[in-house]
Structures are given as structure tokens and as C-alpha cells.
């Protein structure tokens, strides 16, 4: 068993504005503490709870979570959808709405997102829109969702192969992490999660990047102490950025480092690559452009490439042209005034938003990835 303290936590909060929120991120070594964590949340007294999960996670953990929540709410339901990005769409959300309506879910009731990024985004979007908003919690079961998508309130689904084109900001009431789930995570999913880990280090935590560079063996082996160190550091960065800018009107944009080109690759590849793999490819392009702009040295660029490759992330994509990638990036939801908000690096740990990246620069960066 992973040697964790009985509970470890940080709090995401924004209390000095009209859009205030506060919720804990808890690290545990089982699902046993989930019910207590929910009981500790003020004003959370649902009559009905629905656990939303995919077919893969349902086989592994649904019964455990149902047992953990037994006796808390009078009605405990589950909604299981086919695993995979292809289910992250309005049709699946509509199916979930039908269940909620049939089971008479009301505004005081609760959704539990049990799974990875797809589940969290989908369940969160359903919670944000059903009856104009009901509560939900995140119980992330992948590295990617633990370090990134479960924190911050971004929810949404894909639309006509456009990533997260339909969505809403809706903060969870709780993020509950059972660290032992990483044992069952397939290697490719672990590698995908490392894409978001490295991204987080590059944008705002140079010390974390050094740790990843110097402790590759421990992290790749999923050493418990190493993983706690890494996941907590990522959550602290994400929490700090979200507290400052919850709805991505400014600094939160840096969390999209590698995502402009990455989402374009993801779309053009027909979702053949996992999200974190595409982010890894996109980070190579963004780092190359940062070097070309004089933000980072060639030595730093090569170090970034080396670390990404050492964790199994791809640095290029085959079968695509630079023109295809650039065209796909133009439909990215992060466009503003017809221009792409591109995230670049001054140095490792210091990212910034640039709205003046030219089409020529974008094409050159995409060309680096097509080999």
C-alpha cells in the first residue's frame, strides 16, 4: 500500500469576489474516506447521487465507490458510458440528462465524476447545465486528471472533432484522489499524464522541472513518494492560477502551453493519439518557437526535448503536413479577434501569452513537428 499520511490536502479558493469558491483537494490511499470528505462540505445534503464513469473504470472501481458512499444519500445511482474520447459529446450528455430526469434529480443533488479527463469534463458539463447547475465532485483516476483536468472548473465536450468546443466553467465541491489507482493505470495513460506534468513545470515551476529531470527513474516507476511530490506540485500551480483567473480572462491562458498545436494535432490525427501525447508534441513546437523568439536558449530547448522524450512523449507526428496543423489551429477556441493566443516561454518556469505569433511562425513551428 502507498505510504500516505491519513489525509493530505490543499484548498482551492477565491473568496474576495462575487464569483467566489472554495473546495479541498484531498489525497488518500483508498476510497474509504470519501463519505467523510463529503459530509465535511458545508451545505451539501443531496437526496440523490449519481456516479458518472466509463466502462473501463466501472469494472475497476465503481463497486468500491458505491460501497464507500453507501448510507450517505437516500438514492445512489450510476451512469456508465463507453470508455474513450469518442464518447465525449453531446449525445452522451443527453443520455445522462435522461437518467437524471427519469430519477427526479433536483438542484440540491450531486454528480460524482469517477474517472479520467473525459469523465470529469463530461460529468462537469452535465452538472453545469442540468437545471442551470447542480453540484458535482471530481474523483480522478488517471494521472492526467489528477494533475490537471480535475482542478479548476473547466468542463465541456467535443463538437464535430473540435476539442472542448462546447463547455462551461463550473467548479467542483471536492477533488478526492485515491493514489493507489495509479497502479492500474496503463502505461500509455501514464505517459499521457506526464505531458501535463511537464507542461505545468515549464510554465510555472522550474524546480519541478529539475526534479523531473533528476528523478526520471523514480517517477517512471511510479514511486509513491515521487508521485505525491509531482501531483501535489502540479495541483498547487493549477490552484494558484485558477484562484487568480478562474474563467481564463488573463493569466490562466498559460495553462494552455502546448495546447494550440497539440489540439490541432489531436484533431488532425482523428484522436489516434492521447491528449497528453498531443500536448507533448505541441510543447516541442511551442518551445522551438520560444527559442526562435529568443526566449529560451538552444540548450534549454534541447533539454526540454530530452526530458519529454525520456518520459515516452512523442516529439513529432507522421502523416500530417504543417499546413494541416496550422489550419486546424485556426479553429481553436483560444482564438481572440482572429488571432491565436499562443503561449511561449521567457524561460523554464516563466510562461507568457503572445497574441502576435504570425502565420509564418506558426507554420515553421508546425514544420518542426512533421518529420
TORGUBA-952683 format. One record per residue (C-alpha): residue in one letter; x, y, z; residue number from 1. Coordinates in nm, 4 decimals, decimal comma. Layout:
// residues N
SEDREN code c1 c2 c3 pos
SEDREN A X Y Z NUM
...
END
This chain:
// residues 371
SEDREN code c1 c2 c3 pos
SEDREN X 0,0000 0,0000 0,0000 1
SEDREN X 0,1169 0,3522 -0,0779 2
SEDREN X 0,2534 0,5088 0,2383 3
SEDREN X 0,0496 0,8268 0,2716 4
SEDREN X -0,0462 1,0213 0,5783 5
SEDREN X -0,4072 0,9599 0,6755 6
SEDREN X -0,5025 1,2631 0,4740 7
SEDREN X -0,3196 1,5349 0,2858 8
SEDREN X -0,4885 1,8355 0,1326 9
SEDREN X -0,4724 2,1790 -0,0187 10
SEDREN X -0,7609 2,4183 -0,0785 11
SEDREN X -0,8563 2,5966 -0,3983 12
SEDREN X -1,0319 2,9193 -0,3076 13
SEDREN X -1,1376 3,2582 -0,4362 14
SEDREN X -1,3317 3,4440 -0,1712 15
SEDREN X -1,2861 3,8153 -0,2351 16
SEDREN X -1,5092 3,8460 -0,5422 17
SEDREN X -1,8650 3,7764 -0,6492 18
SEDREN X -1,7570 3,4572 -0,8250 19
SEDREN X -1,6026 3,3137 -0,5094 20
SEDREN X -1,5481 2,9443 -0,4464 21
SEDREN X -1,3591 2,7176 -0,2116 22
SEDREN X -1,3023 2,3438 -0,2269 23
SEDREN X -1,0472 2,0952 -0,0967 24
SEDREN X -0,8165 1,8659 -0,2914 25
SEDREN X -0,7615 1,5532 -0,0831 26
SEDREN X -0,5039 1,2765 -0,1257 27
SEDREN X -0,5927 0,9420 0,0314 28
SEDREN X -0,4865 0,5784 -0,0067 29
SEDREN X -0,8366 0,4321 -0,0571 30
SEDREN X -1,1945 0,5374 -0,1212 31
SEDREN X -1,2844 0,4812 0,2437 32
SEDREN X -1,2599 0,8488 0,3350 33
SEDREN X -1,4814 0,9747 0,0535 34
SEDREN X -1,8054 0,9775 0,2525 35
SEDREN X -1,6470 1,1672 0,5417 36
SEDREN X -1,4986 1,4180 0,2990 37
SEDREN X -1,8445 1,4796 0,1556 38
SEDREN X -2,0041 1,5093 0,4993 39
SEDREN X -1,7481 1,7773 0,5849 40
SEDREN X -1,8602 2,0023 0,2986 41
SEDREN X -2,0974 2,2760 0,4217 42
SEDREN X -2,4464 2,2870 0,2701 43
SEDREN X -2,4032 1,9649 0,0730 44
SEDREN X -2,7017 1,7445 0,1555 45
SEDREN X -2,8176 1,5682 -0,1614 46
SEDREN X -3,1093 1,3284 -0,1689 47
SEDREN X -2,9796 1,1720 -0,4893 48
SEDREN X -2,6249 1,0991 -0,6049 49
SEDREN X -2,5237 0,9740 -0,9494 50
SEDREN X -2,1762 0,8341 -1,0115 51
SEDREN X -2,0721 0,9052 -1,3704 52
SEDREN X -1,7969 0,6798 -1,5031 53
SEDREN X -1,6792 0,4980 -1,8140 54
SEDREN X -1,6916 0,1273 -1,8870 55
SEDREN X -1,3242 0,0685 -1,8055 56
SEDREN X -1,3227 0,2475 -1,4701 57
SEDREN X -1,6597 0,0959 -1,3784 58
SEDREN X -1,5090 -0,2531 -1,3864 59
SEDREN X -1,2216 -0,1456 -1,1635 60
SEDREN X -1,3673 0,0941 -0,9080 61
SEDREN X -1,7425 0,1539 -0,9343 62
SEDREN X -1,8362 -0,1072 -0,6744 63
SEDREN X -1,5757 0,0327 -0,4317 64
SEDREN X -1,7118 0,3842 -0,4639 65
SEDREN X -2,0712 0,2654 -0,4325 66
SEDREN X -1,9728 0,0869 -0,1110 67
SEDREN X -1,7878 0,3953 0,0138 68
SEDREN X -2,0976 0,6113 -0,0346 69
SEDREN X -2,3489 0,3592 0,0950 70
SEDREN X -2,5798 0,5152 0,3530 71
SEDREN X -2,4890 0,8767 0,2804 72
SEDREN X -2,7693 0,9733 0,0412 73
SEDREN X -3,1118 0,8050 0,0149 74
SEDREN X -3,0719 0,7382 -0,3598 75
SEDREN X -2,7445 0,6263 -0,5173 76
SEDREN X -2,7371 0,5817 -0,8966 77
SEDREN X -2,4684 0,5219 -1,1574 78
SEDREN X -2,4303 0,6145 -1,5237 79
SEDREN X -2,1747 0,4193 -1,7272 80
SEDREN X -2,0767 0,5221 -2,0804 81
SEDREN X -1,8359 0,3606 -2,3316 82
SEDREN X -1,4748 0,4456 -2,2497 83
SEDREN X -1,2875 0,6772 -2,4838 84
SEDREN X -1,2733 1,0286 -2,6239 85
SEDREN X -1,5377 0,9327 -2,8809 86
SEDREN X -1,7965 0,9384 -2,6002 87
SEDREN X -1,7155 1,2955 -2,5014 88
SEDREN X -2,0016 1,4528 -2,6916 89
SEDREN X -2,3484 1,5998 -2,6564 90
SEDREN X -2,5125 1,2635 -2,7267 91
SEDREN X -2,3595 1,1124 -2,4123 92
SEDREN X -2,4545 1,4199 -2,2115 93
SEDREN X -2,8098 1,3874 -2,3428 94
SEDREN X -2,8179 1,0244 -2,2296 95
SEDREN X -2,7065 1,1371 -1,8842 96
SEDREN X -2,9734 1,4100 -1,8754 97
SEDREN X -3,2361 1,1451 -1,9477 98
SEDREN X -3,1219 0,9390 -1,6498 99
SEDREN X -3,1234 1,2429 -1,4221 100
SEDREN X -3,4726 1,3412 -1,5347 101
SEDREN X -3,6044 0,9857 -1,5002 102
SEDREN X -3,4599 0,9599 -1,1485 103
SEDREN X -3,6004 1,3027 -1,0495 104
SEDREN X -3,2660 1,4708 -0,9738 105
SEDREN X -3,3093 1,8201 -0,8307 106
SEDREN X -3,0811 2,1193 -0,7870 107
SEDREN X -2,9615 2,0081 -0,4440 108
SEDREN X -2,8459 1,6697 -0,5778 109
SEDREN X -2,4954 1,5630 -0,6767 110
SEDREN X -2,2936 1,4110 -0,9604 111
SEDREN X -1,9699 1,2217 -0,8896 112
SEDREN X -1,7187 1,2197 -1,1762 113
SEDREN X -1,5253 0,8953 -1,1304 114
SEDREN X -1,2592 0,8570 -1,3962 115
SEDREN X -1,0177 1,0439 -1,6168 116
SEDREN X -1,0354 1,3691 -1,8062 117
SEDREN X -1,3155 1,2627 -2,0387 118
SEDREN X -1,5387 1,1656 -1,7473 119
SEDREN X -1,4594 1,4765 -1,5464 120
SEDREN X -1,5208 1,7111 -1,8384 121
SEDREN X -1,8426 1,5362 -1,9401 122
SEDREN X -1,9910 1,4982 -1,5924 123
SEDREN X -1,8878 1,8512 -1,5016 124
SEDREN X -2,0578 1,9907 -1,8112 125
SEDREN X -2,3743 1,7964 -1,7330 126
SEDREN X -2,3644 1,9325 -1,3776 127
SEDREN X -2,3102 2,2877 -1,5045 128
SEDREN X -2,6088 2,2738 -1,7378 129
SEDREN X -2,8664 2,0417 -1,5781 130
SEDREN X -3,1275 2,2630 -1,4081 131
SEDREN X -2,8854 2,5531 -1,4731 132
SEDREN X -2,6318 2,3974 -1,2401 133
SEDREN X -2,6057 2,1280 -0,9745 134
SEDREN X -2,3114 2,0290 -0,7570 135
SEDREN X -2,0500 1,7765 -0,8607 136
SEDREN X -1,7249 1,6373 -0,7276 137
SEDREN X -1,4173 1,5023 -0,9027 138
SEDREN X -1,2720 1,1595 -0,8206 139
SEDREN X -0,9900 1,1423 -1,0777 140
SEDREN X -0,8402 0,8041 -1,1643 141
SEDREN X -0,5729 0,8961 -1,4208 142
SEDREN X -0,2517 1,0906 -1,3786 143
SEDREN X -0,3669 1,3488 -1,6320 144
SEDREN X -0,6912 1,4160 -1,4487 145
SEDREN X -0,5185 1,4228 -1,1094 146
SEDREN X -0,2619 1,6832 -1,2122 147
SEDREN X -0,4759 1,8947 -1,4413 148
SEDREN X -0,8336 1,8479 -1,5547 149
SEDREN X -0,9965 1,7712 -1,2182 150
SEDREN X -0,8878 2,1077 -1,0757 151
SEDREN X -1,0107 2,4441 -1,1970 152
SEDREN X -1,3696 2,4037 -1,3096 153
SEDREN X -1,3252 2,3704 -1,6844 154
SEDREN X -1,5928 2,1394 -1,8213 155
SEDREN X -1,7013 2,0555 -2,1730 156
SEDREN X -1,7436 1,8169 -2,4617 157
SEDREN X -1,6103 1,7881 -2,8141 158
SEDREN X -1,8156 1,9018 -3,1132 159
SEDREN X -1,7547 1,7825 -3,4701 160
SEDREN X -1,3964 1,6807 -3,3825 161
SEDREN X -1,3243 2,0188 -3,2218 162
SEDREN X -1,1823 1,9670 -2,8730 163
SEDREN X -1,3892 2,1084 -2,5865 164
SEDREN X -1,5799 2,3393 -2,8202 165
SEDREN X -1,8931 2,3325 -2,6018 166
SEDREN X -1,8361 2,3895 -2,2326 167
SEDREN X -1,8754 2,5919 -1,9159 168
SEDREN X -1,6811 2,6929 -1,6077 169
SEDREN X -1,8230 2,5048 -1,3094 170
SEDREN X -1,6093 2,4456 -1,0020 171
SEDREN X -1,6350 2,1104 -0,8196 172
SEDREN X -1,7170 2,0971 -0,4495 173
SEDREN X -1,4368 1,8470 -0,3839 174
SEDREN X -1,1454 1,6759 -0,5591 175
SEDREN X -1,0754 1,3393 -0,3985 176
SEDREN X -0,7715 1,1396 -0,5087 177
SEDREN X -0,7126 0,7768 -0,4200 178
SEDREN X -0,3442 0,7485 -0,5019 179
SEDREN X -0,3491 0,3695 -0,5312 180
SEDREN X -0,5427 0,3900 -0,8590 181
SEDREN X -0,2198 0,4764 -1,0400 182
SEDREN X -0,1178 0,1118 -1,0004 183
SEDREN X -0,3796 0,0020 -1,2533 184
SEDREN X -0,3190 0,2876 -1,4982 185
SEDREN X -0,1979 0,1616 -1,8395 186
SEDREN X 0,1481 0,2846 -1,9348 187
SEDREN X 0,0255 0,4893 -2,2292 188
SEDREN X -0,2173 0,6724 -1,9991 189
SEDREN X 0,0631 0,7367 -1,7520 190
SEDREN X 0,2787 0,8804 -2,0311 191
SEDREN X -0,0123 1,0966 -2,1423 192
SEDREN X -0,0412 1,2347 -1,7893 193
SEDREN X 0,3280 1,3166 -1,7891 194
SEDREN X 0,2610 1,5518 -2,0791 195
SEDREN X 0,0531 1,7716 -1,8487 196
SEDREN X 0,3036 1,7302 -1,5645 197
SEDREN X 0,5915 1,8577 -1,7783 198
SEDREN X 0,3717 2,1378 -1,9120 199
SEDREN X 0,2984 2,2526 -1,5571 200
SEDREN X 0,6672 2,2533 -1,4723 201
SEDREN X 0,7563 2,4516 -1,7834 202
SEDREN X 0,5012 2,7261 -1,7304 203
SEDREN X 0,5441 2,7980 -1,3598 204
SEDREN X 0,7649 2,5581 -1,1637 205
SEDREN X 1,1296 2,5391 -1,2649 206
SEDREN X 1,2071 2,3386 -0,9511 207
SEDREN X 0,9552 2,0737 -1,0543 208
SEDREN X 1,1203 2,0554 -1,3973 209
SEDREN X 1,4582 1,9972 -1,2326 210
SEDREN X 1,3014 1,7285 -1,0145 211
SEDREN X 1,1553 1,5547 -1,3193 212
SEDREN X 1,4905 1,5724 -1,4945 213
SEDREN X 1,6893 1,4381 -1,1995 214
SEDREN X 1,4410 1,1723 -1,0802 215
SEDREN X 1,3294 1,0100 -1,4035 216
SEDREN X 1,3722 0,6539 -1,2787 217
SEDREN X 1,1635 0,7118 -0,9648 218
SEDREN X 0,8854 0,8957 -1,1436 219
SEDREN X 0,8644 0,6483 -1,4320 220
SEDREN X 0,8459 0,3653 -1,1777 221
SEDREN X 0,5521 0,5494 -1,0121 222
SEDREN X 0,7354 0,5587 -0,6825 223
SEDREN X 0,4725 0,6661 -0,4247 224
SEDREN X 0,6751 0,9469 -0,2677 225
SEDREN X 0,7797 1,0765 -0,6087 226
SEDREN X 0,4237 1,0733 -0,7396 227
SEDREN X 0,2890 1,2569 -0,4364 228
SEDREN X 0,5600 1,5199 -0,4816 229
SEDREN X 0,4798 1,5597 -0,8513 230
SEDREN X 0,0999 1,5583 -0,8278 231
SEDREN X 0,0886 1,7965 -0,5333 232
SEDREN X 0,3239 2,0407 -0,7079 233
SEDREN X 0,1052 2,0377 -1,0186 234
SEDREN X -0,2119 2,0938 -0,8178 235
SEDREN X -0,0539 2,3828 -0,6290 236
SEDREN X 0,0371 2,5530 -0,9570 237
SEDREN X -0,3076 2,4913 -1,1041 238
SEDREN X -0,4815 2,6112 -0,7871 239
SEDREN X -0,2791 2,9327 -0,7752 240
SEDREN X -0,3540 3,0153 -1,1386 241
SEDREN X -0,7244 2,9307 -1,1084 242
SEDREN X -0,7620 3,1404 -0,7928 243
SEDREN X -0,6172 3,4375 -0,9804 244
SEDREN X -0,8138 3,3877 -1,3023 245
SEDREN X -1,0982 3,1334 -1,2739 246
SEDREN X -1,2571 3,1962 -1,6150 247
SEDREN X -0,9461 3,2358 -1,8316 248
SEDREN X -0,9648 3,6068 -1,8977 249
SEDREN X -0,5916 3,6500 -1,8450 250
SEDREN X -0,3105 3,4565 -1,6800 251
SEDREN X -0,4963 3,1237 -1,6813 252
SEDREN X -0,4166 3,1095 -2,0512 253
SEDREN X -0,0632 2,9940 -1,9690 254
SEDREN X -0,2111 2,6558 -1,8728 255
SEDREN X -0,2633 2,6066 -2,2465 256
SEDREN X 0,1096 2,5789 -2,3161 257
SEDREN X 0,1492 2,3252 -2,5963 258
SEDREN X -0,2261 2,3035 -2,6458 259
SEDREN X -0,2716 2,5187 -2,9576 260
SEDREN X -0,0581 2,2950 -3,1776 261
SEDREN X -0,1400 1,9945 -2,9598 262
SEDREN X -0,5155 2,0245 -3,0076 263
SEDREN X -0,4593 2,0721 -3,3814 264
SEDREN X -0,2565 1,7501 -3,3971 265
SEDREN X -0,5213 1,5751 -3,1882 266
SEDREN X -0,7935 1,6816 -3,4291 267
SEDREN X -0,5985 1,6069 -3,7485 268
SEDREN X -0,4954 1,2633 -3,6257 269
SEDREN X -0,8582 1,1675 -3,5738 270
SEDREN X -0,7998 1,1304 -3,1990 271
SEDREN X -0,5498 0,8498 -3,2682 272
SEDREN X -0,3146 0,9993 -3,0086 273
SEDREN X -0,3944 1,0577 -2,6424 274
SEDREN X -0,4377 1,4150 -2,5222 275
SEDREN X -0,1153 1,4263 -2,3214 276
SEDREN X 0,0820 1,2862 -2,6139 277
SEDREN X -0,0509 1,5662 -2,8338 278
SEDREN X 0,0330 1,8214 -2,5650 279
SEDREN X 0,3866 1,6805 -2,5640 280
SEDREN X 0,4136 1,7337 -2,9393 281
SEDREN X 0,2656 2,0815 -2,9045 282
SEDREN X 0,5149 2,1700 -2,6296 283
SEDREN X 0,8031 2,0858 -2,8628 284
SEDREN X 0,6615 2,3284 -3,1188 285
SEDREN X 0,5985 2,5986 -2,8589 286
SEDREN X 0,9462 2,5528 -2,7102 287
SEDREN X 1,1038 2,5732 -3,0548 288
SEDREN X 0,9174 2,8982 -3,1223 289
SEDREN X 1,0222 3,0281 -2,7797 290
SEDREN X 1,3830 2,9589 -2,8804 291
SEDREN X 1,3377 3,1248 -3,2182 292
SEDREN X 1,1904 3,4309 -3,0477 293
SEDREN X 1,4904 3,4471 -2,8135 294
SEDREN X 1,3029 3,3499 -2,5000 295
SEDREN X 1,4996 3,0344 -2,4281 296
SEDREN X 1,8404 2,9154 -2,5411 297
SEDREN X 1,9021 2,6272 -2,7784 298
SEDREN X 2,0461 2,4353 -2,4832 299
SEDREN X 1,7225 2,4819 -2,2891 300
SEDREN X 1,5157 2,3802 -2,5913 301
SEDREN X 1,7173 2,0620 -2,6297 302
SEDREN X 1,6810 1,9870 -2,2580 303
SEDREN X 1,3018 2,0215 -2,2860 304
SEDREN X 1,3013 1,7832 -2,5831 305
SEDREN X 1,5231 1,5383 -2,3946 306
SEDREN X 1,3019 1,5329 -2,0850 307
SEDREN X 0,9836 1,4908 -2,2904 308
SEDREN X 1,1344 1,2015 -2,4853 309
SEDREN X 1,2708 1,0398 -2,1694 310
SEDREN X 0,9156 1,0097 -2,0344 311
SEDREN X 0,7934 0,8477 -2,3549 312
SEDREN X 0,6259 1,1503 -2,5105 313
SEDREN X 0,6484 1,1871 -2,8898 314
SEDREN X 0,8258 1,4882 -3,0369 315
SEDREN X 0,6752 1,4652 -3,3850 316
SEDREN X 0,3787 1,3309 -3,5771 317
SEDREN X 0,3723 1,1410 -3,9047 318
SEDREN X 0,1199 1,1626 -4,1854 319
SEDREN X 0,0334 1,5287 -4,1324 320
SEDREN X 0,1509 1,8418 -4,3100 321
SEDREN X 0,2375 2,1723 -4,1415 322
SEDREN X -0,0434 2,3336 -4,3381 323
SEDREN X -0,2995 2,0891 -4,1987 324
SEDREN X -0,1875 2,1578 -3,8433 325
SEDREN X -0,1961 2,5355 -3,8881 326
SEDREN X -0,5410 2,5230 -4,0475 327
SEDREN X -0,6731 2,3137 -3,7589 328
SEDREN X -0,5209 2,5531 -3,5061 329
SEDREN X -0,7211 2,8390 -3,6594 330
SEDREN X -1,0415 2,6781 -3,5340 331
SEDREN X -0,9058 2,6609 -3,1798 332
SEDREN X -1,1384 2,8038 -2,9129 333
SEDREN X -0,8494 3,0127 -2,7782 334
SEDREN X -0,8635 3,2460 -3,0800 335
SEDREN X -0,9314 3,6102 -2,9934 336
SEDREN X -1,0034 3,8777 -3,2513 337
SEDREN X -0,8999 3,6394 -3,5265 338
SEDREN X -0,5600 3,5855 -3,3651 339
SEDREN X -0,4237 3,2890 -3,1769 340
SEDREN X -0,3284 3,3421 -2,8141 341
SEDREN X -0,0035 3,1454 -2,8217 342
SEDREN X 0,1797 3,0534 -2,5024 343
SEDREN X 0,5583 3,0919 -2,5063 344
SEDREN X 0,8418 3,0748 -2,2536 345
SEDREN X 1,0695 3,3504 -2,1289 346
SEDREN X 1,2499 3,0679 -1,9515 347
SEDREN X 1,1596 2,7403 -1,7835 348
SEDREN X 0,9030 2,8240 -1,5152 349
SEDREN X 0,8040 3,1559 -1,6743 350
SEDREN X 0,5392 3,1401 -1,9475 351
SEDREN X 0,3553 3,4284 -2,1109 352
SEDREN X 0,0735 3,4883 -2,3597 353
SEDREN X 0,1664 3,6214 -2,7043 354
SEDREN X -0,1060 3,7405 -2,9421 355
SEDREN X 0,1339 3,8344 -3,2211 356
SEDREN X 0,2559 3,4998 -3,3500 357
SEDREN X 0,2443 3,5243 -3,7290 358
SEDREN X 0,1121 3,2602 -3,9651 359
SEDREN X 0,4661 3,2143 -4,0933 360
SEDREN X 0,5979 3,1452 -3,7438 361
SEDREN X 0,3124 2,9064 -3,6762 362
SEDREN X 0,3843 2,7214 -3,9995 363
SEDREN X 0,7550 2,6973 -3,9176 364
SEDREN X 0,6790 2,5627 -3,5702 365
SEDREN X 0,4391 2,3062 -3,7173 366
SEDREN X 0,7054 2,2020 -3,9678 367
SEDREN X 0,9365 2,1096 -3,6787 368
SEDREN X 0,6751 1,8562 -3,5697 369
SEDREN X 0,6133 1,6967 -3,9111 370
SEDREN X 0,9043 1,4624 -3,9683 371
END
